[in-house]
């Protein structure tokens, strides 16, 4: 079928108007009402930031020896025995690999701050129930992850006053923006 330019333009405009009207009607329909609105108290409870200098760390403590059991139950299914990787990222090893052709970015080879490990685990793990670990469990799992990477001893207890003093192997290979310092 042959159409003139004018007829083609009119038909294109009608199609575009119809699509816009359909979209507007779809947006005005009732939304699926997913989720639950949090109270200000619930938001305050979750609104925690841990900085590299340790600011924001909650009271608590734990050792790698304590963390090994928690890791076996909460983490090993996804991250493998001793953090060697499984369904998800490898967490240990990779030392000295960052400058190679096949870098292995793990907690021990890449992460600059032990406090960041704690904060990430607190916010995002375990995968099925993030935020479910107590501060003591978080310190213990963090200690275990650092132990697997040869950074702390098995019986060393980590807490809110000493976690920020852990020297991560790759700490000095990060460059801060001008005027910003984590120390």
PyMOL commands that set and color helices and strands:
alter all, ss='L'
color gray80, all
select helices_A, chain A and resi 5-28+40-46+64-74+76-79+81-83+114-124+127-129+135-148+163-165+171-173
alter helices_A, ss='H'
color red, helices_A
select strands_A, chain A and resi 61-63+157-159
alter strands_A, ss='S'
color yellow, strands_A
deselect
rebuild
show_as cartoon
